[in-house]
Amino acid sequence: MTKEYKHLETKLIHAGEPDPLICGAVSMPVFQSSTFECAGEPGYYNLKYIRLNNTPNHEALHEKLAASENAEAALVTASGMAAISTTLLTLLKTGDHLLAQDCLYGGTHDFITQDLPALGISFDFIDGNAPDSWKSKLRSNTKAILVETITNPLLQVADLKAVVQFARDYGLVSLIDNTFASPLNFRPPEWDFDLSIHSCSKYLNGHSDIVAGAVIGRSDMVNRITYKLARFGGSLDPHACFLLHRGMKTLAVRMKYQNESALRIAEFLEGHSSVETVNYPGLKSHSGHQRAKDLFDGFGGMMSFEIRGGLEAANRFLENTTLPICAPSLGGIESLITRPAATSHAGVSAEDRHAIGISDSLIRLSVGLESTEDMIEDFDRALTK
Ligand SMILES: *Cc1c(COP(=O)(O)O)cnc(C)c1O
């Protein structure tokens, strides 16, 4: 009995909720039970068991996640990496070839470069801004193309429409990691991507207190990935399901605030004499600004910037800011700040880092829900000190 809800804000609250309410509970209860009494289910995958991703907490979340991107189906997983690895290993087998964007999330990059070749699956990296160059990387055994909505930490926006068209022209599965945009700013199934993948540890949960992931999109593919996940074992615990479910209800209000606050902070930084560059897709100066405007409903809460004075100035700034916590990860209610060369991209050689435009002094910021005025005041003080 799926009711139709028109707008995302309403779906986040009501889609997937039990009807009728369980004992009248307004909030979906946690079913902390590993197994459930048999009710004449026809086969192994129909038995209710946490690892089979089909307990009431999983099913409620699947409906809410699918509704959030207007997709046919969704699957929740134990982490973003469980979603990515299980998806790639469902779609690719020995002898297959993958095209992937050249500046992916570190964990995804390492999975593709270190784990796939050991299984006889090859790959080539593509420049998301140069669709004309993709065909030269295509092989007769290419099966899928993987990109990210907004890249880390330079916040670039690939030619996403061209990715979908290219996949259609050459019979590839189109995959996108939509973590940075969240369903509020971009819904890949509406643009005909086959599958949208999320680290729900970030905006979807929004409170930096769990690790979880999701695969959203075509039901035939989501079903195959669900069976694979049941065998690999990367299922989300019901209590973490409950926390993600609760976090999702406030996604729209959180993300709208983060969109607005990040734009104002980016504008402040861009106008400050101590700041050299700001990478934020909402700024007119950003190379992907027009594309982001065409595709997205908001520009997100992530940005990166460089302060004049190199590494020393960057470290001084990080020491002098008092509001953002110096920690990796993103998408939570608290602002987080890092220097990617020392954290997310520490595993990449200095030469490769510089080749892709990540200087040692680049600073990445995930804007939280603090007052925008307080954030700007804090940054202003830290920049002038
Ligand atoms: C964090 C992140 C991941 C990995 O997710 P986990 O939940 O940490 O496993 C994947 N992609 C992007 C873009 C991320 O930011």
The ligand as a MOL file (V3000), in Angstrom:
LIG
                    3D

  0  0  0     0  0            999 V3000
M  V30 BEGIN CTAB
M  V30 COUNTS 15 15 0 0 0
M  V30 BEGIN ATOM
M  V30 1 C 32.4570 8.4580 2.5830 0
M  V30 2 C 32.2760 8.1880 1.1460 0
M  V30 3 C 32.2270 6.8740 0.6500 0
M  V30 4 C 32.4390 5.6720 1.5470 0
M  V30 5 O 31.4090 5.5280 2.4680 0
M  V30 6 P 31.5510 4.7880 3.8830 0
M  V30 7 O 30.1730 4.9130 4.4450 0
M  V30 8 O 32.6130 5.4690 4.6690 0
M  V30 9 O 31.9250 3.3610 3.5890 0
M  V30 10 C 32.0070 6.6970 -0.6950 0
M  V30 11 N 31.8660 7.7450 -1.5500 0
M  V30 12 C 31.9260 9.0130 -1.1200 0
M  V30 13 C 31.7480 10.1180 -2.0900 0
M  V30 14 C 32.1250 9.2810 0.2330 0
M  V30 15 O 32.1870 10.5540 0.6530 0
M  V30 END ATOM
M  V30 BEGIN BOND
M  V30 1 1 1 2
M  V30 2 1 2 3
M  V30 3 2 2 14
M  V30 4 1 3 4
M  V30 5 2 3 10
M  V30 6 1 4 5
M  V30 7 1 5 6
M  V30 8 2 6 7
M  V30 9 1 6 8
M  V30 10 1 6 9
M  V30 11 1 10 11
M  V30 12 2 11 12
M  V30 13 1 12 13
M  V30 14 1 12 14
M  V30 15 1 14 15
M  V30 END BOND
M  V30 END CTAB
M  END
